[in-house]
């Protein structure tokens, strides 16, 4: 059987959301652990950058409650 990545993606996207989440989790777990370490380092660098922006006052934080209220308002719920 010769199936393309596009065909697999199409089939996967037709699954219920819970099944897609489980599939995504399994795919992520299958990635190369060496790359995982590299990705972790990139995230650490990004977190530090964002924290510095907040501490310096360059970026203001928004409470989770406010964020969700804005999202609900933007999608009409």
C-alpha positions as CSV (number, residue, x, y, z in Angstrom):
1,X,0.0,0.0,0.0
2,X,1.5,3.4,-1.1
3,X,-0.3,6.2,0.7
4,X,0.9,9.9,0.6
5,X,1.3,12.2,3.6
6,X,-1.5,14.3,2.2
7,X,-3.8,11.3,2.1
8,X,-2.9,10.5,5.7
9,X,-3.5,14.1,6.8
10,X,-6.8,14.2,5.0
11,X,-7.9,11.0,6.8
12,X,-6.6,12.2,10.1
13,X,-8.5,15.5,9.8
14,X,-11.7,13.7,9.4
15,X,-11.4,12.0,12.8
16,X,-13.2,13.3,15.8
17,X,-11.2,16.0,17.8
18,X,-10.3,13.6,20.6
19,X,-8.9,11.0,18.2
20,X,-6.9,13.8,16.4
21,X,-5.5,14.9,19.8
22,X,-4.4,11.4,20.6
23,X,-2.9,11.0,17.2
24,X,-1.0,14.3,17.5
25,X,0.3,13.3,20.9
26,X,1.6,10.0,19.5
27,X,3.3,11.7,16.6
28,X,5.0,14.2,18.8
29,X,6.2,11.4,21.1
30,X,7.7,9.7,18.1
31,X,10.0,12.6,17.2
32,X,13.8,12.3,17.7
33,X,14.7,12.9,21.3
34,X,17.8,14.8,20.2
35,X,15.6,17.3,18.4
36,X,13.5,17.5,21.6
37,X,16.4,18.8,23.5
38,X,17.1,21.4,20.9
39,X,13.5,22.5,20.8
40,X,13.5,22.7,24.6
41,X,16.5,25.0,24.5
42,X,14.7,27.2,22.0
43,X,11.7,27.4,24.2
44,X,13.8,28.3,27.3
45,X,15.4,31.1,25.3
46,X,12.0,32.4,24.2
47,X,10.6,32.2,27.8
48,X,13.5,34.2,29.1
49,X,13.1,36.8,26.3
50,X,9.4,37.2,27.1
51,X,10.1,37.4,30.9
52,X,12.6,40.1,30.3
53,X,10.1,42.1,28.2
54,X,7.5,41.9,31.0
55,X,10.0,42.8,33.7
56,X,11.3,45.8,31.7
57,X,7.7,47.0,31.2
58,X,8.1,46.7,27.4
59,X,5.1,44.3,27.4
60,X,2.1,44.5,29.7
61,X,0.5,41.3,31.0
62,X,-3.2,40.5,30.7
63,X,-5.1,38.3,33.2
64,X,-6.3,35.0,31.9
65,X,-9.9,36.0,32.8
66,X,-9.6,39.1,30.5
67,X,-8.0,37.1,27.7
68,X,-10.9,34.6,27.7
69,X,-13.4,37.4,27.9
70,X,-11.9,39.0,24.8
71,X,-11.8,35.7,23.0
72,X,-15.5,35.0,23.8
73,X,-16.4,38.5,22.7
74,X,-14.5,38.1,19.4
75,X,-16.2,34.8,18.6
76,X,-19.6,36.0,19.7
77,X,-20.2,33.8,22.7
